[in-house]
Amino acid sequence: MSKFATVTTQPFAHPEPNTTSSHELSHDNDASSTSWRRSPRSHARKLGHRLSTRHGWFGDYNFGALCLPRLLPWKSDSKLNVGAAESPFYGVHDDLPIAVAAICGFQHALAMLGGLITPPMIIASSLNLSGETSAYLISASLITSGIISAVQQSAIPLPFGRQLGTGLLSVVGTSFTTLSVTTSIFTNLYAEGICPLNPDGSRAACSDAYGYLLGTAAVCALLEILLSLLPIRVLKRIFTPIVTGSVVFFIGAKLIGESAIVSFGGGSSCHGTGKLCMGTDHRAYLWGDAHYLGLGFLAFMTVVVTEIFGSPAMRNASIAIGLLFPLVVAGPLGYISSAPIEAAKPITFLWVETFKLRVYGPAVLPLLAVYISLMMECIGDVTATSEVSRVEVDGEAYDRRIGGGVLVDGLAGVFSALFTVPPLSVFAQNNGVIAITKCANIQAGRWCSFWLILFGIIGKLAGCVRAIPQPVLGGVLMILFGSIAVSGIKVLQNVTFTRRNRFILALSFAFGFGTLLVDDLFDELFTYHGGNKALKGFLDSIVIVISTPFLISAIVGMIANGVLPMDEEDRELQRMRDAPARRAQSSSDEKLSA
């Protein structure tokens, strides 16, 4: 059975290996088509039975296994592990009790929460947006993620044997990959005078920059839509695990240095300025002050302790707990301001605030590369979801799921911009939730979408999120982004380190680490100072691409992989990887001839 490397820029992805035999696999497409053929009377009778019986509400699910903490986590024969083994596995289209669906969906929503609120908070901070606008971006991110997740979980038939969506419990959220290039894009916009500066040289609020990001992202998303039409085997040849692994690793590494550590010390507004960090009047210190570091370390250790002693439900929500528990200390000590909560609206929805959508030329090439990275991430994450959901990971059904997932991923880039949200991507940490809860059912995914939309509509929730002190956010982000880097290392585990592969990885790492450690390496590469704005924008876009660690690493890796000849050892590995695809194609041809 062929396996795809799990590619993810989302943290806490624990895709379980597919340990089931072939006869145990759930044929989700057949189940889905059967459900469509049921009569309305049959659906009504089934719904009435579920609503009127205890089994229809709760089933035989072992809630204790999900909720009991690990008091002795180092004991291998813990009762928690025994209880978890007794819980039934709910397949993609099995009949799922209503309460179990709602609770498992809530677990998925909590697992996503930390990842969903972080990108809009970082972007709003980079552009110095108002508190009301920042709260809106958080709410819009939650609502849009819920809507697009519902679409991704569908399997709407399309012409030519294709489908829209994966048909699995796949969830979608605001992508961290985009953050890796937004820093350079926003810096360019301020340097060119498109965004204003304050008299002291610091950045003023610039909502136009956000509009440039959304407009350019919507146009560039068309590339991923086109790539979804290519055969999966072609994409696998171009984007090898060496390329995808190094890309994901450098995304995490760059975000740790540019965002997590900066927030840990007090925030980007005071980093390197010598000024007091913004906070409450009596809790403002210089960046890196021991007060901030202590608060950040408390958040960091909260996540660690939750991972050690928490129940499966708590560990799924460890990021959310890491953000909330330190507030018990930060609130009484005066680190929390009530202004963001007061500025947020009680109820909100999409388009309460709008932005002028424009295309920024220098951002086109970097964002095209971002969407290629999102496509690689989507393929790996959908494969991991297929494995943990106990459905096929090769053959025609698998190819349809991958194609449908990448198509929705590309369409999400267009519609998310129209919904005033940065690009979205498939989240992978929810594969860990599926493995722990033993629930891969679509109904749980729909409940997850419902919870996310509800969280977004409650505007005060976004205000509460904005009130979280920067050091608390930084302490959690260190683990969040560190997990992204580890995901890249896990992808590289799938690489057989032949001499050729080691050399390709060495070339990728050389430029990736070089631009990561010396970020101004290519600042003076082009010295054009003429009046041709189109040419200047093109040159600026090249500098952004080659100055971004994960992009230059991917470019070098793909070129080296295409140029360096294969040894006999590499050819043999290639034949072994292609064997399952050839067998599947041969089986398909035999069916057609019969």
BELRA-V216088 format. One record per pair of residues at least 24 apart in sequence whose ideal C-beta (glycine too) atoms are under 8 Angstrom apart, sorted by sequence separation. I is the first residue (numbers start at 1). J is the second residue. D is the distance in whole Angstrom. If there is no record, write none. Layout:
I & J & D
I & J & D
//
This chain:
62 & 86 & 5
117 & 141 & 7
148 & 172 & 5
149 & 173 & 8
185 & 209 & 8
299 & 323 & 7
302 & 326 & 6
522 & 546 & 5
523 & 547 & 8
62 & 87 & 4
116 & 141 & 5
117 & 142 & 8
522 & 547 & 5
61 & 87 & 6
116 & 142 & 6
145 & 171 & 8
266 & 292 & 4
299 & 325 & 8
379 & 405 & 8
521 & 547 & 7
61 & 88 & 7
145 & 172 & 6
185 & 212 & 8
265 & 292 & 6
299 & 326 & 5
378 & 405 & 5
379 & 406 & 7
60 & 88 & 6
145 & 173 & 5
185 & 213 & 7
264 & 292 & 7
265 & 293 & 7
298 & 326 & 5
378 & 406 & 5
519 & 547 & 7
59 & 88 & 8
116 & 145 & 6
145 & 174 & 7
264 & 293 & 7
144 & 174 & 8
182 & 213 & 6
265 & 296 & 8
295 & 326 & 6
298 & 329 & 6
375 & 406 & 6
378 & 409 & 5
515 & 546 & 7
141 & 173 & 8
264 & 296 & 4
515 & 547 & 6
112 & 145 & 7
141 & 174 & 5
263 & 296 & 8
515 & 548 & 7
516 & 549 & 4
295 & 329 & 7
375 & 409 & 7
515 & 549 & 5
178 & 213 & 8
295 & 330 & 6
374 & 409 & 6
375 & 410 & 8
61 & 97 & 7
513 & 549 & 7
59 & 96 & 7
66 & 103 & 8
512 & 549 & 5
515 & 552 & 6
59 & 97 & 4
511 & 549 & 8
512 & 550 & 7
58 & 97 & 5
61 & 100 & 5
178 & 217 & 7
371 & 410 & 7
374 & 413 & 8
57 & 97 & 6
63 & 103 & 8
295 & 335 & 7
512 & 552 & 6
56 & 97 & 6
57 & 98 & 5
58 & 99 & 5
59 & 100 & 6
66 & 107 & 8
511 & 552 & 5
512 & 553 & 3
55 & 97 & 7
56 & 98 & 7
57 & 99 & 5
58 & 100 & 7
371 & 413 & 6
511 & 553 & 6
388 & 431 & 5
382 & 426 & 6
384 & 428 & 6
509 & 553 & 7
512 & 556 & 8
50 & 95 & 8
381 & 426 & 4
385 & 430 & 8
389 & 434 & 6
508 & 553 & 5
511 & 556 & 5
381 & 427 & 7
385 & 431 & 6
388 & 434 & 5
508 & 554 & 8
510 & 556 & 8
50 & 97 & 8
51 & 98 & 7
378 & 425 & 6
381 & 428 & 4
384 & 431 & 5
388 & 435 & 5
50 & 98 & 6
377 & 425 & 6
378 & 426 & 5
380 & 428 & 8
508 & 556 & 5
46 & 95 & 8
374 & 423 & 7
377 & 426 & 7
385 & 434 & 7
507 & 556 & 5
508 & 557 & 4
283 & 333 & 7
381 & 431 & 7
390 & 440 & 7
507 & 557 & 7
283 & 334 & 5
374 & 425 & 5
377 & 428 & 8
389 & 440 & 4
282 & 334 & 6
283 & 335 & 5
371 & 423 & 7
388 & 440 & 7
505 & 557 & 8
508 & 560 & 7
370 & 423 & 7
504 & 557 & 6
507 & 560 & 5
120 & 174 & 7
280 & 334 & 5
119 & 174 & 4
280 & 335 & 7
385 & 440 & 8
118 & 174 & 8
119 & 175 & 7
123 & 179 & 7
126 & 182 & 7
279 & 335 & 6
280 & 336 & 7
367 & 423 & 8
504 & 560 & 4
116 & 173 & 5
119 & 176 & 6
122 & 179 & 6
126 & 183 & 7
280 & 337 & 5
503 & 560 & 7
504 & 561 & 6
35 & 93 & 6
115 & 173 & 5
116 & 174 & 6
118 & 176 & 8
279 & 337 & 7
112 & 171 & 6
115 & 174 & 7
119 & 178 & 7
123 & 182 & 6
127 & 186 & 6
428 & 487 & 7
31 & 91 & 8
119 & 179 & 6
126 & 186 & 5
357 & 417 & 7
504 & 564 & 7
31 & 92 & 7
32 & 93 & 6
108 & 169 & 8
112 & 173 & 5
115 & 176 & 7
503 & 564 & 7
31 & 93 & 4
28 & 91 & 8
108 & 171 & 6
28 & 92 & 4
500 & 564 & 6
26 & 91 & 4
28 & 93 & 6
355 & 420 & 6
500 & 565 & 8
26 & 92 & 5
354 & 420 & 7
500 & 566 & 7
26 & 93 & 7
202 & 269 & 8
353 & 420 & 7
500 & 567 & 6
26 & 94 & 8
127 & 195 & 8
351 & 419 & 8
499 & 567 & 7
350 & 419 & 5
351 & 420 & 7
498 & 567 & 7
501 & 570 & 8
350 & 420 & 7
500 & 570 & 5
180 & 251 & 5
202 & 273 & 7
498 & 569 & 5
498 & 570 & 6
128 & 202 & 8
133 & 207 & 7
177 & 251 & 6
180 & 254 & 5
92 & 167 & 7
128 & 203 & 5
130 & 205 & 6
176 & 251 & 7
180 & 255 & 7
183 & 258 & 6
498 & 573 & 7
92 & 168 & 6
127 & 203 & 7
128 & 204 & 6
129 & 205 & 6
179 & 255 & 6
92 & 169 & 7
126 & 203 & 8
128 & 205 & 5
129 & 206 & 8
496 & 573 & 6
127 & 205 & 7
128 & 206 & 7
129 & 207 & 6
127 & 206 & 5
176 & 255 & 6
127 & 207 & 7
179 & 259 & 7
129 & 210 & 7
127 & 209 & 5
127 & 210 & 6
123 & 210 & 7
123 & 213 & 8
12 & 111 & 7
11 & 115 & 7
10 & 115 & 6
349 & 456 & 8
348 & 456 & 8
349 & 457 & 6
348 & 457 & 7
347 & 457 & 6
347 & 458 & 7
348 & 459 & 4
380 & 491 & 7
346 & 458 & 8
347 & 459 & 6
346 & 459 & 6
345 & 459 & 4
346 & 460 & 6
348 & 462 & 8
344 & 459 & 5
345 & 460 & 8
316 & 432 & 7
344 & 460 & 5
316 & 433 & 5
344 & 462 & 5
341 & 460 & 6
344 & 463 & 3
316 & 436 & 6
343 & 463 & 6
344 & 464 & 8
315 & 436 & 8
316 & 437 & 8
342 & 463 & 7
251 & 373 & 8
341 & 463 & 4
344 & 466 & 7
32 & 155 & 6
340 & 463 & 5
341 & 464 & 6
312 & 436 & 4
340 & 464 & 8
312 & 437 & 7
341 & 466 & 8
29 & 155 & 7
247 & 373 & 6
340 & 466 & 4
341 & 467 & 6
28 & 155 & 8
340 & 467 & 5
339 & 467 & 8
247 & 376 & 7
248 & 377 & 7
338 & 467 & 7
337 & 467 & 6
336 & 467 & 5
244 & 376 & 5
336 & 468 & 8
239 & 372 & 8
243 & 376 & 8
244 & 377 & 8
336 & 469 & 6
335 & 469 & 5
32 & 167 & 6
239 & 375 & 8
244 & 380 & 7
122 & 259 & 6
239 & 376 & 5
29 & 167 & 7
28 & 167 & 6
218 & 357 & 7
330 & 469 & 5
28 & 168 & 7
219 & 359 & 6
235 & 375 & 7
128 & 269 & 8
214 & 355 & 6
215 & 356 & 8
235 & 376 & 8
327 & 468 & 7
125 & 267 & 7
126 & 268 & 7
215 & 357 & 4
216 & 358 & 8
323 & 465 & 8
330 & 472 & 6
125 & 268 & 6
214 & 357 & 6
215 & 358 & 5
216 & 359 & 5
125 & 269 & 7
211 & 355 & 4
215 & 359 & 5
216 & 360 & 5
220 & 364 & 6
235 & 379 & 7
210 & 355 & 5
211 & 356 & 4
215 & 360 & 7
219 & 364 & 7
223 & 368 & 5
227 & 372 & 7
323 & 468 & 6
327 & 472 & 7
211 & 357 & 6
212 & 358 & 5
326 & 472 & 5
208 & 355 & 8
211 & 358 & 6
212 & 359 & 7
213 & 360 & 8
216 & 363 & 5
220 & 367 & 4
224 & 371 & 4
228 & 375 & 8
232 & 379 & 7
207 & 355 & 6
208 & 356 & 6
212 & 360 & 4
216 & 364 & 6
220 & 368 & 5
223 & 371 & 5
224 & 372 & 8
227 & 375 & 6
223 & 372 & 7
323 & 472 & 6
326 & 475 & 7
208 & 358 & 8
213 & 363 & 7
217 & 367 & 6
220 & 370 & 7
221 & 371 & 6
224 & 374 & 6
323 & 473 & 7
212 & 363 & 7
216 & 367 & 6
220 & 371 & 6
224 & 375 & 5
322 & 475 & 7
323 & 476 & 6
322 & 476 & 4
319 & 476 & 6
322 & 479 & 7
319 & 479 & 8
319 & 480 & 6
10 & 173 & 7
9 & 175 & 7
10 & 176 & 7
9 & 176 & 5
232 & 399 & 5
9 & 177 & 5
231 & 399 & 8
232 & 402 & 5
189 & 360 & 7
232 & 403 & 7
299 & 471 & 7
303 & 475 & 8
361 & 533 & 8
299 & 472 & 4
302 & 475 & 8
303 & 476 & 6
361 & 534 & 7
188 & 362 & 6
229 & 403 & 8
295 & 469 & 6
298 & 472 & 8
299 & 473 & 8
185 & 360 & 7
188 & 363 & 8
228 & 403 & 6
296 & 471 & 4
299 & 474 & 8
300 & 475 & 4
304 & 479 & 8
362 & 537 & 5
366 & 541 & 6
295 & 471 & 4
296 & 472 & 7
299 & 475 & 3
300 & 476 & 7
303 & 479 & 5
361 & 537 & 3
362 & 538 & 8
365 & 541 & 4
369 & 545 & 6
185 & 362 & 7
295 & 472 & 6
298 & 475 & 7
299 & 476 & 5
360 & 537 & 8
361 & 538 & 7
364 & 541 & 6
365 & 542 & 7
373 & 550 & 7
185 & 363 & 5
228 & 406 & 4
292 & 470 & 8
293 & 471 & 7
296 & 474 & 5
297 & 475 & 6
300 & 478 & 6
362 & 540 & 4
363 & 541 & 7
366 & 544 & 5
227 & 406 & 7
228 & 407 & 4
292 & 471 & 4
296 & 475 & 4
300 & 479 & 7
361 & 540 & 8
362 & 541 & 4
365 & 544 & 7
366 & 545 & 5
369 & 548 & 8
295 & 475 & 7
361 & 541 & 7
365 & 545 & 5
185 & 366 & 7
228 & 409 & 8
363 & 544 & 7
373 & 554 & 7
181 & 363 & 8
184 & 366 & 7
224 & 406 & 7
225 & 407 & 6
228 & 410 & 6
296 & 478 & 8
362 & 544 & 6
366 & 548 & 7
369 & 551 & 5
372 & 554 & 8
227 & 410 & 7
226 & 410 & 8
181 & 366 & 4
224 & 409 & 6
225 & 410 & 4
366 & 551 & 7
369 & 554 & 7
181 & 367 & 7
224 & 410 & 3
225 & 411 & 6
394 & 580 & 5
223 & 410 & 8
394 & 581 & 7
181 & 369 & 8
222 & 410 & 7
396 & 584 & 8
178 & 367 & 8
181 & 370 & 6
221 & 410 & 5
224 & 413 & 6
225 & 414 & 8
395 & 584 & 5
180 & 370 & 8
221 & 411 & 8
279 & 469 & 7
394 & 584 & 6
221 & 412 & 8
178 & 370 & 6
221 & 413 & 3
222 & 414 & 7
396 & 588 & 7
177 & 370 & 5
220 & 413 & 7
221 & 414 & 5
277 & 470 & 7
175 & 370 & 8
218 & 413 & 7
177 & 373 & 5
217 & 413 & 6
218 & 414 & 5
221 & 417 & 8
177 & 374 & 6
175 & 374 & 6
217 & 416 & 8
218 & 417 & 4
177 & 377 & 7
217 & 417 & 5
218 & 418 & 7
215 & 417 & 7
221 & 423 & 7
214 & 417 & 4
267 & 470 & 4
113 & 317 & 7
115 & 319 & 7
266 & 470 & 6
111 & 316 & 5
114 & 319 & 3
135 & 340 & 7
217 & 422 & 7
266 & 471 & 6
107 & 313 & 6
110 & 316 & 6
111 & 317 & 6
113 & 319 & 7
114 & 320 & 6
134 & 340 & 7
143 & 349 & 7
144 & 350 & 7
214 & 420 & 7
217 & 423 & 5
265 & 471 & 7
110 & 317 & 4
113 & 320 & 5
143 & 350 & 6
214 & 421 & 8
263 & 470 & 5
264 & 471 & 6
111 & 319 & 8
114 & 322 & 8
131 & 339 & 6
135 & 343 & 6
214 & 422 & 7
263 & 471 & 7
107 & 316 & 5
114 & 323 & 6
131 & 340 & 5
135 & 344 & 4
139 & 348 & 5
213 & 422 & 7
265 & 474 & 7
107 & 317 & 7
110 & 320 & 5
135 & 345 & 8
139 & 349 & 8
140 & 350 & 6
263 & 473 & 5
264 & 474 & 3
132 & 343 & 5
170 & 381 & 7
263 & 474 & 3
264 & 475 & 6
131 & 343 & 4
132 & 344 & 7
136 & 348 & 6
170 & 382 & 6
262 & 474 & 7
130 & 343 & 8
131 & 344 & 8
132 & 345 & 8
135 & 348 & 8
261 & 474 & 7
264 & 477 & 8
168 & 382 & 7
260 & 474 & 6
263 & 477 & 6
264 & 478 & 6
170 & 385 & 6
259 & 474 & 8
136 & 352 & 6
166 & 382 & 5
169 & 385 & 7
136 & 353 & 5
168 & 385 & 5
260 & 477 & 4
261 & 478 & 7
168 & 386 & 7
259 & 477 & 6
260 & 478 & 5
166 & 385 & 7
133 & 353 & 6
169 & 389 & 7
260 & 480 & 7
132 & 353 & 8
168 & 389 & 6
256 & 477 & 8
260 & 481 & 5
255 & 477 & 8
256 & 478 & 7
259 & 481 & 7
260 & 482 & 8
168 & 391 & 7
256 & 481 & 5
255 & 481 & 4
256 & 482 & 6
84 & 312 & 7
252 & 481 & 5
255 & 484 & 7
256 & 485 & 7
252 & 482 & 7
80 & 311 & 7
252 & 483 & 7
4 & 236 & 8
80 & 312 & 8
252 & 484 & 3
253 & 485 & 5
168 & 401 & 7
251 & 484 & 6
252 & 485 & 3
167 & 401 & 6
251 & 485 & 8
252 & 486 & 7
73 & 308 & 6
161 & 396 & 8
166 & 401 & 5
170 & 405 & 6
252 & 487 & 7
5 & 241 & 4
73 & 309 & 6
166 & 402 & 8
172 & 408 & 8
248 & 484 & 7
249 & 485 & 5
252 & 488 & 6
7 & 244 & 5
163 & 400 & 5
167 & 404 & 7
172 & 409 & 8
248 & 485 & 8
251 & 488 & 7
7 & 245 & 8
70 & 308 & 7
71 & 309 & 7
162 & 400 & 6
163 & 401 & 8
166 & 404 & 6
250 & 488 & 7
5 & 244 & 6
9 & 248 & 6
70 & 309 & 6
161 & 400 & 7
165 & 404 & 5
166 & 405 & 4
248 & 487 & 5
249 & 488 & 3
5 & 245 & 7
7 & 247 & 8
8 & 248 & 7
69 & 309 & 6
70 & 310 & 7
163 & 403 & 7
164 & 404 & 6
165 & 405 & 7
172 & 412 & 6
182 & 422 & 8
248 & 488 & 3
249 & 489 & 6
7 & 248 & 6
69 & 310 & 6
70 & 311 & 7
162 & 403 & 6
163 & 404 & 4
247 & 488 & 7
9 & 251 & 5
69 & 311 & 5
162 & 404 & 7
166 & 408 & 8
246 & 488 & 7
9 & 252 & 7
68 & 311 & 5
164 & 407 & 6
165 & 408 & 5
245 & 488 & 5
248 & 491 & 6
249 & 492 & 7
67 & 311 & 5
164 & 408 & 6
178 & 422 & 5
244 & 488 & 8
245 & 489 & 7
66 & 311 & 7
67 & 312 & 8
69 & 314 & 7
155 & 400 & 8
162 & 407 & 8
178 & 423 & 5
245 & 490 & 8
66 & 312 & 5
67 & 313 & 5
155 & 401 & 8
158 & 404 & 8
177 & 423 & 8
245 & 491 & 4
246 & 492 & 7
65 & 312 & 7
66 & 313 & 5
174 & 421 & 6
175 & 422 & 7
244 & 491 & 6
245 & 492 & 4
174 & 422 & 6
175 & 423 & 5
177 & 425 & 7
155 & 404 & 7
174 & 423 & 8
175 & 424 & 6
245 & 494 & 8
174 & 424 & 6
175 & 425 & 4
241 & 491 & 5
242 & 492 & 7
245 & 495 & 7
173 & 424 & 6
241 & 492 & 7
172 & 424 & 5
173 & 425 & 7
152 & 405 & 7
172 & 425 & 7
241 & 494 & 5
242 & 495 & 6
172 & 426 & 6
173 & 427 & 5
241 & 495 & 5
171 & 426 & 7
172 & 427 & 7
240 & 495 & 8
152 & 408 & 5
170 & 426 & 6
171 & 427 & 5
151 & 408 & 6
152 & 409 & 8
171 & 430 & 5
242 & 501 & 6
246 & 505 & 7
257 & 516 & 7
148 & 408 & 7
151 & 411 & 8
152 & 412 & 8
170 & 430 & 8
151 & 412 & 8
169 & 430 & 7
242 & 504 & 5
246 & 508 & 5
250 & 512 & 5
254 & 516 & 6
242 & 505 & 5
246 & 509 & 7
249 & 512 & 8
253 & 516 & 6
148 & 412 & 5
169 & 434 & 6
243 & 508 & 7
242 & 508 & 7
246 & 512 & 6
250 & 516 & 7
148 & 415 & 7
148 & 416 & 7
169 & 439 & 8
144 & 415 & 8
169 & 440 & 5
144 & 416 & 6
147 & 419 & 8
168 & 440 & 7
169 & 441 & 7
169 & 442 & 6
152 & 426 & 7
168 & 442 & 8
171 & 445 & 7
144 & 419 & 4
167 & 442 & 8
169 & 444 & 6
170 & 445 & 7
143 & 419 & 8
145 & 421 & 8
148 & 424 & 6
169 & 445 & 4
144 & 421 & 4
168 & 445 & 8
171 & 448 & 6
171 & 449 & 8
140 & 419 & 6
145 & 424 & 7
169 & 448 & 8
140 & 420 & 5
141 & 421 & 5
144 & 424 & 7
140 & 421 & 5
137 & 420 & 8
136 & 420 & 8
137 & 421 & 8
153 & 442 & 6
153 & 445 & 4
153 & 446 & 7
254 & 548 & 8
150 & 445 & 8
254 & 549 & 5
149 & 445 & 7
150 & 446 & 6
153 & 449 & 8
253 & 549 & 7
254 & 550 & 7
92 & 389 & 6
91 & 389 & 7
91 & 390 & 7
92 & 391 & 6
123 & 422 & 7
149 & 448 & 7
150 & 449 & 4
250 & 549 & 4
251 & 550 & 5
149 & 449 & 5
250 & 550 & 4
89 & 390 & 7
120 & 421 & 8
249 & 550 & 8
120 & 422 & 8
146 & 448 & 8
147 & 449 & 7
248 & 550 & 8
119 & 422 & 6
146 & 449 & 4
149 & 452 & 7
247 & 550 & 5
250 & 553 & 5
146 & 450 & 7
246 & 550 & 8
146 & 451 & 8
176 & 481 & 8
12 & 318 & 8
146 & 452 & 3
147 & 453 & 7
247 & 553 & 6
12 & 319 & 8
145 & 452 & 5
146 & 453 & 4
246 & 553 & 5
247 & 554 & 5
11 & 319 & 8
176 & 484 & 6
246 & 554 & 7
143 & 452 & 7
142 & 452 & 5
143 & 453 & 5
146 & 456 & 7
142 & 453 & 7
243 & 554 & 5
246 & 557 & 6
115 & 427 & 6
144 & 456 & 8
142 & 455 & 5
143 & 456 & 4
115 & 429 & 7
142 & 456 & 3
143 & 457 & 7
243 & 557 & 4
112 & 427 & 6
141 & 456 & 7
242 & 557 & 6
243 & 558 & 6
140 & 456 & 7
112 & 429 & 7
139 & 456 & 5
240 & 557 & 8
111 & 429 & 5
112 & 430 & 7
138 & 456 & 8
139 & 457 & 7
243 & 561 & 7
111 & 430 & 6
139 & 458 & 8
239 & 558 & 8
242 & 561 & 7
139 & 459 & 6
142 & 462 & 8
238 & 558 & 7
111 & 432 & 7
240 & 561 & 6
108 & 430 & 5
111 & 433 & 5
139 & 461 & 8
136 & 459 & 8
139 & 462 & 4
135 & 459 & 6
138 & 462 & 4
108 & 433 & 5
107 & 433 & 5
136 & 462 & 7
135 & 462 & 4
138 & 465 & 6
134 & 462 & 8
135 & 463 & 5
138 & 466 & 7
104 & 433 & 8
107 & 437 & 6
135 & 465 & 8
135 & 466 & 6
131 & 463 & 8
134 & 466 & 5
104 & 437 & 5
104 & 439 & 4
131 & 466 & 6
108 & 444 & 7
112 & 448 & 8
116 & 452 & 8
104 & 441 & 8
108 & 445 & 7
101 & 439 & 8
105 & 443 & 8
100 & 439 & 7
105 & 444 & 5
108 & 447 & 8
109 & 448 & 5
101 & 441 & 7
104 & 444 & 4
105 & 445 & 7
108 & 448 & 4
112 & 452 & 7
105 & 446 & 7
106 & 447 & 7
101 & 443 & 4
105 & 447 & 3
106 & 448 & 8
109 & 451 & 4
113 & 455 & 7
96 & 439 & 7
101 & 444 & 5
104 & 447 & 7
105 & 448 & 4
108 & 451 & 8
109 & 452 & 5
100 & 444 & 8
105 & 449 & 8
121 & 465 & 7
96 & 441 & 4
101 & 446 & 8
102 & 447 & 5
105 & 450 & 7
106 & 451 & 6
117 & 462 & 8
121 & 466 & 7
233 & 578 & 8
101 & 447 & 5
105 & 451 & 6
109 & 455 & 7
94 & 441 & 6
96 & 443 & 5
90 & 438 & 7
92 & 440 & 6
93 & 441 & 7
96 & 444 & 7
117 & 465 & 5
233 & 581 & 6
89 & 438 & 5
90 & 439 & 5
91 & 440 & 6
92 & 441 & 6
93 & 442 & 7
87 & 437 & 8
88 & 438 & 7
89 & 439 & 8
90 & 440 & 7
91 & 441 & 7
92 & 442 & 6
87 & 438 & 5
89 & 440 & 8
90 & 441 & 5
84 & 436 & 7
121 & 473 & 7
188 & 540 & 6
84 & 438 & 8
90 & 444 & 8
118 & 473 & 8
188 & 544 & 7
118 & 477 & 7
185 & 544 & 7
184 & 544 & 5
28 & 389 & 8
114 & 476 & 6
118 & 480 & 7
26 & 389 & 7
28 & 391 & 5
181 & 544 & 7
184 & 547 & 6
9 & 373 & 8
26 & 390 & 5
27 & 391 & 7
184 & 548 & 7
25 & 390 & 6
26 & 391 & 5
27 & 392 & 8
115 & 480 & 7
24 & 390 & 6
25 & 391 & 6
114 & 480 & 6
10 & 377 & 8
25 & 392 & 6
181 & 548 & 6
9 & 377 & 6
13 & 381 & 7
29 & 397 & 5
180 & 548 & 6
7 & 376 & 5
8 & 377 & 6
15 & 384 & 3
18 & 387 & 4
28 & 397 & 7
180 & 549 & 8
7 & 377 & 5
15 & 385 & 8
17 & 387 & 7
18 & 388 & 8
20 & 390 & 5
27 & 397 & 7
66 & 436 & 8
180 & 550 & 6
181 & 551 & 7
10 & 381 & 8
13 & 384 & 7
16 & 387 & 7
29 & 400 & 8
66 & 437 & 6
180 & 551 & 8
7 & 379 & 7
8 & 380 & 6
15 & 387 & 6
16 & 388 & 5
18 & 390 & 7
7 & 380 & 3
8 & 381 & 5
15 & 388 & 5
177 & 550 & 8
6 & 380 & 5
7 & 381 & 7
4 & 379 & 6
5 & 380 & 6
6 & 381 & 7
18 & 393 & 7
4 & 380 & 6
8 & 384 & 8
6 & 383 & 7
6 & 384 & 4
4 & 383 & 4
3 & 383 & 7
4 & 384 & 8
3 & 387 & 7
4 & 393 & 7
3 & 393 & 6
2 & 393 & 7
1 & 393 & 6
2 & 394 & 5
1 & 394 & 6
15 & 428 & 7
26 & 440 & 8
10 & 425 & 8
13 & 428 & 4
14 & 429 & 8
16 & 431 & 8
9 & 425 & 7
13 & 429 & 5
15 & 431 & 4
10 & 427 & 5
12 & 429 & 4
14 & 431 & 6
15 & 432 & 8
10 & 428 & 4
11 & 429 & 6
13 & 431 & 6
14 & 432 & 4
10 & 429 & 5
13 & 432 & 6
16 & 435 & 4
8 & 428 & 4
12 & 432 & 6
15 & 435 & 7
14 & 435 & 6
6 & 428 & 7
11 & 479 & 7
11 & 480 & 5
11 & 481 & 7
13 & 483 & 8
11 & 482 & 8
12 & 483 & 6
11 & 483 & 3
11 & 484 & 6
10 & 484 & 7
13 & 487 & 6
9 & 484 & 5
8 & 484 & 8
11 & 487 & 7
10 & 487 & 8
9 & 487 & 7
8 & 487 & 5
7 & 487 & 8
6 & 487 & 7
6 & 490 & 7
7 & 491 & 6
6 & 491 & 6
5 & 491 & 5
5 & 494 & 4
3 & 494 & 8
2 & 577 & 7
2 & 580 & 4
1 & 580 & 7
2 & 581 & 7
//
